[in-house]
């Protein structure tokens, strides 16, 4: 499915089950909360923190989907076509960074 189709699916879900979108400020707070939950799982899975019992029920893909859902809600309610925005963003990054990362010594493989 495309990003545009996903935005439409979220919009249909909101209209059917969610009654209406939360306002933009509420959704921004929810997005921040969801990103925090994602960060918690990443810190425990890939970082040095150990899992708390309450964290064990959560999955990385579920937390990523929660972040995406709220982001899509914000895009819908602000009239942002994320598919177009992503295409424009990649074009900008390509023009700006065409050789930048290849020339970054910090990214070059380390010899053993």
PDB file as gemmi writes it, atoms N, CA and C in Angstrom:
CRYST1    1.000    1.000    1.000  90.00  90.00  90.00 P 1                      
ATOM      1  N   UNK A   1       0.835  -1.172   0.000  1.00  0.00           N  
ATOM      2  CA  UNK A   1       0.000   0.000   0.000  1.00  0.00           C  
ATOM      3  C   UNK A   1       0.886   1.244   0.000  1.00  0.00           C  
ATOM      4  N   UNK A   2       0.410   2.279  -0.607  1.00  0.00           N  
ATOM      5  CA  UNK A   2       1.170   3.520  -0.675  1.00  0.00           C  
ATOM      6  C   UNK A   2       0.959   4.322   0.610  1.00  0.00           C  
ATOM      7  N   UNK A   3       1.770   5.340   0.778  1.00  0.00           N  
ATOM      8  CA  UNK A   3       1.585   6.226   1.929  1.00  0.00           C  
ATOM      9  C   UNK A   3       0.223   6.915   1.822  1.00  0.00           C  
ATOM     10  N   UNK A   4      -0.131   7.338   0.622  1.00  0.00           N  
ATOM     11  CA  UNK A   4      -1.423   8.014   0.410  1.00  0.00           C  
ATOM     12  C   UNK A   4      -2.584   7.081   0.780  1.00  0.00           C  
ATOM     13  N   UNK A   5      -2.490   5.824   0.364  1.00  0.00           N  
ATOM     14  CA  UNK A   5      -3.531   4.855   0.714  1.00  0.00           C  
ATOM     15  C   UNK A   5      -3.602   4.638   2.227  1.00  0.00           C  
ATOM     16  N   UNK A   6      -2.452   4.634   2.872  1.00  0.00           N  
ATOM     17  CA  UNK A   6      -2.417   4.468   4.323  1.00  0.00           C  
ATOM     18  C   UNK A   6      -3.059   5.665   5.009  1.00  0.00           C  
ATOM     19  N   UNK A   7      -2.778   6.865   4.510  1.00  0.00           N  
ATOM     20  CA  UNK A   7      -3.429   8.061   5.063  1.00  0.00           C  
ATOM     21  C   UNK A   7      -4.943   7.952   4.931  1.00  0.00           C  
ATOM     22  N   UNK A   8      -5.411   7.461   3.800  1.00  0.00           N  
ATOM     23  CA  UNK A   8      -6.852   7.321   3.582  1.00  0.00           C  
ATOM     24  C   UNK A   8      -7.440   6.270   4.530  1.00  0.00           C  
ATOM     25  N   UNK A   9      -6.722   5.169   4.735  1.00  0.00           N  
ATOM     26  CA  UNK A   9      -7.197   4.125   5.654  1.00  0.00           C  
ATOM     27  C   UNK A   9      -7.319   4.663   7.083  1.00  0.00           C  
ATOM     28  N   UNK A  10      -6.335   5.445   7.502  1.00  0.00           N  
ATOM     29  CA  UNK A  10      -6.378   6.048   8.841  1.00  0.00           C  
ATOM     30  C   UNK A  10      -7.564   7.002   8.925  1.00  0.00           C  
ATOM     31  N   UNK A  11      -7.782   7.799   7.900  1.00  0.00           N  
ATOM     32  CA  UNK A  11      -8.902   8.738   7.897  1.00  0.00           C  
ATOM     33  C   UNK A  11     -10.232   7.986   8.011  1.00  0.00           C  
ATOM     34  N   UNK A  12     -10.368   6.910   7.268  1.00  0.00           N  
ATOM     35  CA  UNK A  12     -11.591   6.112   7.343  1.00  0.00           C  
ATOM     36  C   UNK A  12     -11.762   5.501   8.731  1.00  0.00           C  
ATOM     37  N   UNK A  13     -10.671   5.035   9.323  1.00  0.00           N  
ATOM     38  CA  UNK A  13     -10.729   4.445  10.663  1.00  0.00           C  
ATOM     39  C   UNK A  13     -11.178   5.493  11.677  1.00  0.00           C  
ATOM     40  N   UNK A  14     -10.583   6.680  11.591  1.00  0.00           N  
ATOM     41  CA  UNK A  14     -10.943   7.755  12.517  1.00  0.00           C  
ATOM     42  C   UNK A  14     -12.438   8.067  12.395  1.00  0.00           C  
ATOM     43  N   UNK A  15     -12.933   8.180  11.179  1.00  0.00           N  
ATOM     44  CA  UNK A  15     -14.336   8.530  10.973  1.00  0.00           C  
ATOM     45  C   UNK A  15     -15.275   7.419  11.445  1.00  0.00           C  
ATOM     46  N   UNK A  16     -14.848   6.173  11.346  1.00  0.00           N  
ATOM     47  CA  UNK A  16     -15.703   5.052  11.737  1.00  0.00           C  
ATOM     48  C   UNK A  16     -15.617   4.744  13.233  1.00  0.00           C  
ATOM     49  N   UNK A  17     -14.398   4.745  13.777  1.00  0.00           N  
ATOM     50  CA  UNK A  17     -14.204   4.300  15.160  1.00  0.00           C  
ATOM     51  C   UNK A  17     -13.756   5.411  16.115  1.00  0.00           C  
ATOM     52  N   UNK A  18     -13.112   6.399  15.606  1.00  0.00           N  
ATOM     53  CA  UNK A  18     -12.528   7.413  16.474  1.00  0.00           C  
ATOM     54  C   UNK A  18     -13.398   8.634  16.704  1.00  0.00           C  
ATOM     55  N   UNK A  19     -14.531   8.711  16.065  1.00  0.00           N  
ATOM     56  CA  UNK A  19     -15.478   9.826  16.125  1.00  0.00           C  
ATOM     57  C   UNK A  19     -14.929  11.035  15.373  1.00  0.00           C  
ATOM     58  N   UNK A  20     -13.763  11.539  15.801  1.00  0.00           N  
ATOM     59  CA  UNK A  20     -13.121  12.664  15.121  1.00  0.00           C  
ATOM     60  C   UNK A  20     -11.644  12.651  15.508  1.00  0.00           C  
ATOM     61  N   UNK A  21     -10.857  13.441  14.796  1.00  0.00           N  
ATOM     62  CA  UNK A  21      -9.441  13.589  15.141  1.00  0.00           C  
ATOM     63  C   UNK A  21      -9.325  14.371  16.448  1.00  0.00           C  
ATOM     64  N   UNK A  22      -8.369  13.999  17.283  1.00  0.00           N  
ATOM     65  CA  UNK A  22      -8.000  14.872  18.390  1.00  0.00           C  
ATOM     66  C   UNK A  22      -7.411  16.133  17.766  1.00  0.00           C  
ATOM     67  N   UNK A  23      -7.403  17.233  18.487  1.00  0.00           N  
ATOM     68  CA  UNK A  23      -6.829  18.445  17.893  1.00  0.00           C  
ATOM     69  C   UNK A  23      -5.313  18.257  17.684  1.00  0.00           C  
ATOM     70  N   UNK A  24      -4.759  19.157  16.913  1.00  0.00           N  
ATOM     71  CA  UNK A  24      -3.355  19.038  16.513  1.00  0.00           C  
ATOM     72  C   UNK A  24      -2.401  19.024  17.705  1.00  0.00           C  
ATOM     73  N   UNK A  25      -2.665  19.832  18.707  1.00  0.00           N  
ATOM     74  CA  UNK A  25      -1.784  19.863  19.881  1.00  0.00           C  
ATOM     75  C   UNK A  25      -1.857  18.556  20.664  1.00  0.00           C  
ATOM     76  N   UNK A  26      -3.056  18.016  20.797  1.00  0.00           N  
ATOM     77  CA  UNK A  26      -3.193  16.723  21.466  1.00  0.00           C  
ATOM     78  C   UNK A  26      -2.449  15.647  20.687  1.00  0.00           C  
ATOM     79  N   UNK A  27      -2.610  15.647  19.367  1.00  0.00           N  
ATOM     80  CA  UNK A  27      -1.912  14.639  18.560  1.00  0.00           C  
ATOM     81  C   UNK A  27      -0.395  14.818  18.619  1.00  0.00           C  
ATOM     82  N   UNK A  28       0.063  16.051  18.710  1.00  0.00           N  
ATOM     83  CA  UNK A  28       1.511  16.263  18.844  1.00  0.00           C  
ATOM     84  C   UNK A  28       2.002  15.680  20.157  1.00  0.00           C  
ATOM     85  N   UNK A  29       1.246  15.881  21.225  1.00  0.00           N  
ATOM     86  CA  UNK A  29       1.611  15.301  22.520  1.00  0.00           C  
ATOM     87  C   UNK A  29       1.580  13.770  22.442  1.00  0.00           C  
ATOM     88  N   UNK A  30       0.569  13.222  21.767  1.00  0.00           N  
ATOM     89  CA  UNK A  30       0.494  11.767  21.613  1.00  0.00           C  
ATOM     90  C   UNK A  30       1.654  11.228  20.788  1.00  0.00           C  
ATOM     91  N   UNK A  31       2.039  11.975  19.734  1.00  0.00           N  
ATOM     92  CA  UNK A  31       3.184  11.554  18.925  1.00  0.00           C  
ATOM     93  C   UNK A  31       4.448  11.509  19.773  1.00  0.00           C  
ATOM     94  N   UNK A  32       4.638  12.518  20.594  1.00  0.00           N  
ATOM     95  CA  UNK A  32       5.799  12.562  21.478  1.00  0.00           C  
ATOM     96  C   UNK A  32       5.784  11.374  22.441  1.00  0.00           C  
ATOM     97  N   UNK A  33       4.623  11.075  22.973  1.00  0.00           N  
ATOM     98  CA  UNK A  33       4.476   9.928  23.875  1.00  0.00           C  
ATOM     99  C   UNK A  33       4.822   8.621  23.161  1.00  0.00           C  
ATOM    100  N   UNK A  34       4.305   8.457  21.952  1.00  0.00           N  
ATOM    101  CA  UNK A  34       4.558   7.222  21.197  1.00  0.00           C  
ATOM    102  C   UNK A  34       6.037   7.094  20.813  1.00  0.00           C  
ATOM    103  N   UNK A  35       6.671   8.197  20.448  1.00  0.00           N  
ATOM    104  CA  UNK A  35       8.106   8.162  20.141  1.00  0.00           C  
ATOM    105  C   UNK A  35       8.888   7.760  21.392  1.00  0.00           C  
ATOM    106  N   UNK A  36       8.459   8.242  22.545  1.00  0.00           N  
ATOM    107  CA  UNK A  36       9.101   7.858  23.800  1.00  0.00           C  
ATOM    108  C   UNK A  36       8.977   6.364  24.061  1.00  0.00           C  
ATOM    109  N   UNK A  37       7.808   5.800  23.781  1.00  0.00           N  
ATOM    110  CA  UNK A  37       7.620   4.358  23.960  1.00  0.00           C  
ATOM    111  C   UNK A  37       8.501   3.569  22.993  1.00  0.00           C  
ATOM    112  N   UNK A  38       8.625   4.060  21.766  1.00  0.00           N  
ATOM    113  CA  UNK A  38       9.519   3.426  20.797  1.00  0.00           C  
ATOM    114  C   UNK A  38      10.965   3.501  21.271  1.00  0.00           C  
ATOM    115  N   UNK A  39      11.362   4.661  21.757  1.00  0.00           N  
ATOM    116  CA  UNK A  39      12.727   4.836  22.265  1.00  0.00           C  
ATOM    117  C   UNK A  39      13.007   3.885  23.418  1.00  0.00           C  
ATOM    118  N   UNK A  40      12.034   3.684  24.270  1.00  0.00           N  
ATOM    119  CA  UNK A  40      12.193   2.783  25.416  1.00  0.00           C  
ATOM    120  C   UNK A  40      12.487   1.356  24.941  1.00  0.00           C  
ATOM    121  N   UNK A  41      11.727   0.882  23.958  1.00  0.00           N  
ATOM    122  CA  UNK A  41      11.939  -0.475  23.442  1.00  0.00           C  
ATOM    123  C   UNK A  41      13.296  -0.591  22.758  1.00  0.00           C  
ATOM    124  N   UNK A  42      13.680   0.422  21.992  1.00  0.00           N  
ATOM    125  CA  UNK A  42      14.987   0.398  21.319  1.00  0.00           C  
ATOM    126  C   UNK A  42      16.111   0.421  22.347  1.00  0.00           C  
ATOM    127  N   UNK A  43      15.968   1.241  23.388  1.00  0.00           N  
ATOM    128  CA  UNK A  43      17.005   1.318  24.427  1.00  0.00           C  
ATOM    129  C   UNK A  43      17.182  -0.017  25.129  1.00  0.00           C  
ATOM    130  N   UNK A  44      16.083  -0.729  25.322  1.00  0.00           N  
ATOM    131  CA  UNK A  44      16.172  -2.003  26.015  1.00  0.00           C  
ATOM    132  C   UNK A  44      16.601  -3.138  25.098  1.00  0.00           C  
ATOM    133  N   UNK A  45      16.227  -3.057  23.823  1.00  0.00           N  
ATOM    134  CA  UNK A  45      16.580  -4.116  22.872  1.00  0.00           C  
ATOM    135  C   UNK A  45      18.008  -3.970  22.370  1.00  0.00           C  
ATOM    136  N   UNK A  46      18.412  -2.748  22.037  1.00  0.00           N  
ATOM    137  CA  UNK A  46      19.723  -2.531  21.419  1.00  0.00           C  
ATOM    138  C   UNK A  46      20.694  -1.787  22.313  1.00  0.00           C  
ATOM    139  N   UNK A  47      20.189  -1.196  23.360  1.00  0.00           N  
ATOM    140  CA  UNK A  47      21.033  -0.425  24.259  1.00  0.00           C  
ATOM    141  C   UNK A  47      21.420  -1.227  25.487  1.00  0.00           C  
ATOM    142  N   UNK A  48      21.814  -0.516  26.503  1.00  0.00           N  
ATOM    143  CA  UNK A  48      22.362  -1.156  27.691  1.00  0.00           C  
ATOM    144  C   UNK A  48      21.346  -1.330  28.809  1.00  0.00           C  
ATOM    145  N   UNK A  49      20.142  -0.795  28.627  1.00  0.00           N  
ATOM    146  CA  UNK A  49      19.129  -0.945  29.671  1.00  0.00           C  
ATOM    147  C   UNK A  49      18.506  -2.327  29.613  1.00  0.00           C  
ATOM    148  N   UNK A  50      18.131  -2.837  30.776  1.00  0.00           N  
ATOM    149  CA  UNK A  50      17.428  -4.116  30.828  1.00  0.00           C  
ATOM    150  C   UNK A  50      15.927  -3.861  30.758  1.00  0.00           C  
ATOM    151  N   UNK A  51      15.200  -4.880  30.343  1.00  0.00           N  
ATOM    152  CA  UNK A  51      13.748  -4.772  30.235  1.00  0.00           C  
ATOM    153  C   UNK A  51      13.110  -4.775  31.609  1.00  0.00           C  
ATOM    154  N   UNK A  52      12.104  -3.929  31.773  1.00  0.00           N  
ATOM    155  CA  UNK A  52      11.227  -4.000  32.932  1.00  0.00           C  
ATOM    156  C   UNK A  52      10.117  -4.971  32.558  1.00  0.00           C  
ATOM    157  N   UNK A  53       9.483  -5.549  33.530  1.00  0.00           N  
ATOM    158  CA  UNK A  53       8.409  -6.510  33.236  1.00  0.00           C  
ATOM    159  C   UNK A  53       7.330  -5.884  32.357  1.00  0.00           C  
ATOM    160  N   UNK A  54       6.997  -4.623  32.607  1.00  0.00           N  
ATOM    161  CA  UNK A  54       5.954  -3.950  31.824  1.00  0.00           C  
ATOM    162  C   UNK A  54       6.361  -3.729  30.363  1.00  0.00           C  
ATOM    163  N   UNK A  55       7.655  -3.729  30.082  1.00  0.00           N  
ATOM    164  CA  UNK A  55       8.140  -3.521  28.706  1.00  0.00           C  
ATOM    165  C   UNK A  55       8.066  -4.795  27.873  1.00  0.00           C  
ATOM    166  N   UNK A  56       8.057  -5.923  28.512  1.00  0.00           N  
ATOM    167  CA  UNK A  56       8.142  -7.201  27.796  1.00  0.00           C  
ATOM    168  C   UNK A  56       6.935  -7.462  26.896  1.00  0.00           C  
ATOM    169  N   UNK A  57       5.820  -6.832  27.176  1.00  0.00           N  
ATOM    170  CA  UNK A  57       4.606  -7.042  26.379  1.00  0.00           C  
ATOM    171  C   UNK A  57       4.618  -6.228  25.090  1.00  0.00           C  
ATOM    172  N   UNK A  58       5.500  -5.259  25.001  1.00  0.00           N  
ATOM    173  CA  UNK A  58       5.519  -4.350  23.855  1.00  0.00           C  
ATOM    174  C   UNK A  58       6.488  -4.851  22.794  1.00  0.00           C  
ATOM    175  N   UNK A  59       6.155  -4.566  21.547  1.00  0.00           N  
ATOM    176  CA  UNK A  59       7.032  -4.983  20.446  1.00  0.00           C  
ATOM    177  C   UNK A  59       7.485  -3.762  19.652  1.00  0.00           C  
ATOM    178  N   UNK A  60       8.635  -3.896  19.053  1.00  0.00           N  
ATOM    179  CA  UNK A  60       9.197  -2.817  18.249  1.00  0.00           C  
ATOM    180  C   UNK A  60       8.250  -2.438  17.118  1.00  0.00           C  
ATOM    181  N   UNK A  61       7.727  -3.433  16.402  1.00  0.00           N  
ATOM    182  CA  UNK A  61       6.857  -3.109  15.258  1.00  0.00           C  
ATOM    183  C   UNK A  61       5.563  -2.449  15.711  1.00  0.00           C  
ATOM    184  N   UNK A  62       5.031  -2.857  16.866  1.00  0.00           N  
ATOM    185  CA  UNK A  62       3.817  -2.237  17.388  1.00  0.00           C  
ATOM    186  C   UNK A  62       4.065  -0.771  17.731  1.00  0.00           C  
ATOM    187  N   UNK A  63       5.206  -0.500  18.350  1.00  0.00           N  
ATOM    188  CA  UNK A  63       5.524   0.887  18.723  1.00  0.00           C  
ATOM    189  C   UNK A  63       5.771   1.740  17.493  1.00  0.00           C  
ATOM    190  N   UNK A  64       6.445   1.182  16.476  1.00  0.00           N  
ATOM    191  CA  UNK A  64       6.650   1.921  15.227  1.00  0.00           C  
ATOM    192  C   UNK A  64       5.312   2.234  14.566  1.00  0.00           C  
ATOM    193  N   UNK A  65       4.405   1.263  14.566  1.00  0.00           N  
ATOM    194  CA  UNK A  65       3.086   1.473  13.962  1.00  0.00           C  
ATOM    195  C   UNK A  65       2.305   2.539  14.723  1.00  0.00           C  
ATOM    196  N   UNK A  66       2.436   2.574  16.045  1.00  0.00           N  
ATOM    197  CA  UNK A  66       1.763   3.612  16.832  1.00  0.00           C  
ATOM    198  C   UNK A  66       2.270   5.004  16.454  1.00  0.00           C  
ATOM    199  N   UNK A  67       3.582   5.133  16.286  1.00  0.00           N  
ATOM    200  CA  UNK A  67       4.168   6.415  15.868  1.00  0.00           C  
ATOM    201  C   UNK A  67       3.633   6.812  14.500  1.00  0.00           C  
ATOM    202  N   UNK A  68       3.647   5.862  13.567  1.00  0.00           N  
ATOM    203  CA  UNK A  68       3.184   6.142  12.210  1.00  0.00           C  
ATOM    204  C   UNK A  68       1.712   6.532  12.198  1.00  0.00           C  
ATOM    205  N   UNK A  69       0.894   5.841  12.980  1.00  0.00           N  
ATOM    206  CA  UNK A  69      -0.536   6.141  13.029  1.00  0.00           C  
ATOM    207  C   UNK A  69      -0.776   7.593  13.436  1.00  0.00           C  
ATOM    208  N   UNK A  70      -0.145   8.027  14.514  1.00  0.00           N  
ATOM    209  CA  UNK A  70      -0.363   9.405  14.977  1.00  0.00           C  
ATOM    210  C   UNK A  70       0.201  10.408  13.975  1.00  0.00           C  
ATOM    211  N   UNK A  71       1.351  10.102  13.380  1.00  0.00           N  
ATOM    212  CA  UNK A  71       1.910  10.986  12.358  1.00  0.00           C  
ATOM    213  C   UNK A  71       0.955  11.116  11.171  1.00  0.00           C  
ATOM    214  N   UNK A  72       0.359  10.006  10.764  1.00  0.00           N  
ATOM    215  CA  UNK A  72      -0.610  10.046   9.668  1.00  0.00           C  
ATOM    216  C   UNK A  72      -1.853  10.846  10.054  1.00  0.00           C  
ATOM    217  N   UNK A  73      -2.267  10.752  11.304  1.00  0.00           N  
ATOM    218  CA  UNK A  73      -3.392  11.568  11.772  1.00  0.00           C  
ATOM    219  C   UNK A  73      -3.062  13.052  11.640  1.00  0.00           C  
ATOM    220  N   UNK A  74      -1.885  13.432  12.080  1.00  0.00           N  
ATOM    221  CA  UNK A  74      -1.477  14.843  11.996  1.00  0.00           C  
ATOM    222  C   UNK A  74      -1.408  15.294  10.534  1.00  0.00           C  
ATOM    223  N   UNK A  75      -0.881  14.433   9.680  1.00  0.00           N  
ATOM    224  CA  UNK A  75      -0.815  14.767   8.255  1.00  0.00           C  
ATOM    225  C   UNK A  75      -2.218  14.967   7.692  1.00  0.00           C  
ATOM    226  N   UNK A  76      -3.120  14.076   8.024  1.00  0.00           N  
ATOM    227  CA  UNK A  76      -4.490  14.188   7.513  1.00  0.00           C  
ATOM    228  C   UNK A  76      -5.160  15.469   7.978  1.00  0.00           C  
ATOM    229  N   UNK A  77      -5.043  15.777   9.234  1.00  0.00           N  
ATOM    230  CA  UNK A  77      -5.766  16.929   9.745  1.00  0.00           C  
ATOM    231  C   UNK A  77      -5.132  18.254   9.351  1.00  0.00           C  
ATOM    232  N   UNK A  78      -3.883  18.225   8.887  1.00  0.00           N  
ATOM    233  CA  UNK A  78      -3.244  19.463   8.416  1.00  0.00           C  
ATOM    234  C   UNK A  78      -3.208  19.541   6.890  1.00  0.00           C  
ATOM    235  N   UNK A  79      -3.803  18.543   6.224  1.00  0.00           N  
ATOM    236  CA  UNK A  79      -3.846  18.550   4.761  1.00  0.00           C  
ATOM    237  C   UNK A  79      -2.500  18.273   4.115  1.00  0.00           C  
ATOM    238  N   UNK A  80      -1.652  17.532   4.798  1.00  0.00           N  
ATOM    239  CA  UNK A  80      -0.317  17.217   4.280  1.00  0.00           C  
ATOM    240  C   UNK A  80      -0.334  15.875   3.563  1.00  0.00           C  
ATOM    241  N   UNK A  81       0.065  15.868   2.308  1.00  0.00           N  
ATOM    242  CA  UNK A  81       0.215  14.635   1.539  1.00  0.00           C  
ATOM    243  C   UNK A  81       1.615  14.100   1.838  1.00  0.00           C  
ATOM    244  N   UNK A  82       1.696  13.122   2.716  1.00  0.00           N  
ATOM    245  CA  UNK A  82       3.012  12.619   3.134  1.00  0.00           C  
ATOM    246  C   UNK A  82       3.765  11.915   2.007  1.00  0.00           C  
ATOM    247  N   UNK A  83       3.045  11.337   1.070  1.00  0.00           N  
ATOM    248  CA  UNK A  83       3.721  10.691  -0.057  1.00  0.00           C  
ATOM    249  C   UNK A  83       4.470  11.739  -0.880  1.00  0.00           C  
ATOM    250  N   UNK A  84       3.806  12.840  -1.161  1.00  0.00           N  
ATOM    251  CA  UNK A  84       4.443  13.944  -1.889  1.00  0.00           C  
ATOM    252  C   UNK A  84       5.575  14.553  -1.054  1.00  0.00           C  
ATOM    253  N   UNK A  85       5.318  14.740   0.230  1.00  0.00           N  
ATOM    254  CA  UNK A  85       6.327  15.326   1.117  1.00  0.00           C  
ATOM    255  C   UNK A  85       7.571  14.444   1.175  1.00  0.00           C  
ATOM    256  N   UNK A  86       7.377  13.125   1.229  1.00  0.00           N  
ATOM    257  CA  UNK A  86       8.514  12.207   1.296  1.00  0.00           C  
ATOM    258  C   UNK A  86       9.318  12.241  -0.010  1.00  0.00           C  
ATOM    259  N   UNK A  87       8.617  12.287  -1.120  1.00  0.00           N  
ATOM    260  CA  UNK A  87       9.295  12.366  -2.422  1.00  0.00           C  
ATOM    261  C   UNK A  87      10.133  13.642  -2.502  1.00  0.00           C  
ATOM    262  N   UNK A  88       9.557  14.762  -2.117  1.00  0.00           N  
ATOM    263  CA  UNK A  88      10.270  16.046  -2.129  1.00  0.00           C  
ATOM    264  C   UNK A  88      11.457  16.017  -1.156  1.00  0.00           C  
ATOM    265  N   UNK A  89      11.267  15.393  -0.002  1.00  0.00           N  
ATOM    266  CA  UNK A  89      12.332  15.313   0.996  1.00  0.00           C  
ATOM    267  C   UNK A  89      13.505  14.486   0.486  1.00  0.00           C  
ATOM    268  N   UNK A  90      13.217  13.367  -0.171  1.00  0.00           N  
ATOM    269  CA  UNK A  90      14.299  12.539  -0.721  1.00  0.00           C  
ATOM    270  C   UNK A  90      15.040  13.256  -1.843  1.00  0.00           C  
ATOM    271  N   UNK A  91      14.307  14.017  -2.662  1.00  0.00           N  
ATOM    272  CA  UNK A  91      14.959  14.804  -3.714  1.00  0.00           C  
ATOM    273  C   UNK A  91      15.892  15.836  -3.100  1.00  0.00           C  
ATOM    274  N   UNK A  92      15.442  16.506  -2.053  1.00  0.00           N  
ATOM    275  CA  UNK A  92      16.264  17.500  -1.360  1.00  0.00           C  
ATOM    276  C   UNK A  92      17.511  16.844  -0.774  1.00  0.00           C  
ATOM    277  N   UNK A  93      17.331  15.721  -0.085  1.00  0.00           N  
ATOM    278  CA  UNK A  93      18.465  15.026   0.524  1.00  0.00           C  
ATOM    279  C   UNK A  93      19.450  14.522  -0.534  1.00  0.00           C  
ATOM    280  N   UNK A  94      18.921  14.051  -1.647  1.00  0.00           N  
ATOM    281  CA  UNK A  94      19.789  13.554  -2.720  1.00  0.00           C  
ATOM    282  C   UNK A  94      20.643  14.678  -3.277  1.00  0.00           C  
ATOM    283  N   UNK A  95      20.028  15.823  -3.537  1.00  0.00           N  
ATOM    284  CA  UNK A  95      20.784  16.963  -4.064  1.00  0.00           C  
ATOM    285  C   UNK A  95      21.818  17.450  -3.048  1.00  0.00           C  
ATOM    286  N   UNK A  96      21.442  17.503  -1.805  1.00  0.00           N  
ATOM    287  CA  UNK A  96      22.321  18.021  -0.758  1.00  0.00           C  
ATOM    288  C   UNK A  96      23.415  17.030  -0.364  1.00  0.00           C  
ATOM    289  N   UNK A  97      23.088  15.764  -0.341  1.00  0.00           N  
ATOM    290  CA  UNK A  97      23.983  14.762   0.242  1.00  0.00           C  
ATOM    291  C   UNK A  97      24.538  13.755  -0.755  1.00  0.00           C  
ATOM    292  N   UNK A  98      24.512  14.089  -2.044  1.00  0.00           N  
ATOM    293  CA  UNK A  98      24.927  13.128  -3.070  1.00  0.00           C  
ATOM    294  C   UNK A  98      26.303  12.527  -2.782  1.00  0.00           C  
ATOM    295  N   UNK A  99      27.232  13.319  -2.297  1.00  0.00           N  
ATOM    296  CA  UNK A  99      28.572  12.786  -1.995  1.00  0.00           C  
ATOM    297  C   UNK A  99      28.961  12.971  -0.538  1.00  0.00           C  
ATOM    298  N   UNK A 100      28.177  13.719   0.201  1.00  0.00           N  
ATOM    299  CA  UNK A 100      28.523  14.077   1.579  1.00  0.00           C  
ATOM    300  C   UNK A 100      28.840  12.859   2.448  1.00  0.00           C  
ATOM    301  N   UNK A 101      27.994  11.856   2.435  1.00  0.00           N  
ATOM    302  CA  UNK A 101      28.191  10.705   3.314  1.00  0.00           C  
ATOM    303  C   UNK A 101      29.337   9.804   2.832  1.00  0.00           C  
ATOM    304  N   UNK A 102      29.529   9.749   1.518  1.00  0.00           N  
ATOM    305  CA  UNK A 102      30.653   8.971   0.977  1.00  0.00           C  
ATOM    306  C   UNK A 102      31.992   9.588   1.372  1.00  0.00           C  
ATOM    307  N   UNK A 103      31.990  10.885   1.587  1.00  0.00           N  
ATOM    308  CA  UNK A 103      33.218  11.586   1.964  1.00  0.00           C  
ATOM    309  C   UNK A 103      33.382  11.733   3.475  1.00  0.00           C  
ATOM    310  N   UNK A 104      32.520  11.133   4.239  1.00  0.00           N  
ATOM    311  CA  UNK A 104      32.572  11.229   5.696  1.00  0.00           C  
ATOM    312  C   UNK A 104      33.435  10.096   6.247  1.00  0.00           C  
ATOM    313  N   UNK A 105      34.595  10.442   6.732  1.00  0.00           N  
ATOM    314  CA  UNK A 105      35.511   9.426   7.262  1.00  0.00           C  
ATOM    315  C   UNK A 105      34.921   8.660   8.439  1.00  0.00           C  
ATOM    316  N   UNK A 106      34.009   9.261   9.154  1.00  0.00           N  
ATOM    317  CA  UNK A 106      33.381   8.592  10.289  1.00  0.00           C  
ATOM    318  C   UNK A 106      32.512   7.414   9.851  1.00  0.00           C  
ATOM    319  N   UNK A 107      32.085   7.418   8.577  1.00  0.00           N  
ATOM    320  CA  UNK A 107      31.208   6.358   8.078  1.00  0.00           C  
ATOM    321  C   UNK A 107      31.974   5.261   7.341  1.00  0.00           C  
ATOM    322  N   UNK A 108      33.232   5.481   7.091  1.00  0.00           N  
ATOM    323  CA  UNK A 108      34.018   4.485   6.367  1.00  0.00           C  
ATOM    324  C   UNK A 108      34.258   3.270   7.260  1.00  0.00           C  
ATOM    325  N   UNK A 109      34.273   2.078   6.665  1.00  0.00           N  
ATOM    326  CA  UNK A 109      34.513   0.874   7.456  1.00  0.00           C  
ATOM    327  C   UNK A 109      35.846   0.961   8.179  1.00  0.00           C  
ATOM    328  N   UNK A 110      35.833   0.470   9.401  1.00  0.00           N  
ATOM    329  CA  UNK A 110      37.062   0.463  10.204  1.00  0.00           C  
ATOM    330  C   UNK A 110      37.851  -0.788   9.872  1.00  0.00           C  
ATOM    331  N   UNK A 111      39.146  -0.608   9.765  1.00  0.00           N  
ATOM    332  CA  UNK A 111      39.989  -1.792   9.542  1.00  0.00           C  
ATOM    333  C   UNK A 111      40.323  -2.388  10.907  1.00  0.00           C  
ATOM    334  N   UNK A 112      40.435  -3.706  10.948  1.00  0.00           N  
ATOM    335  CA  UNK A 112      40.697  -4.357  12.241  1.00  0.00           C  
ATOM    336  C   UNK A 112      42.155  -4.474  12.558  1.00  0.00           C  
TER     337      UNK A 112                                                      
END                                                                             
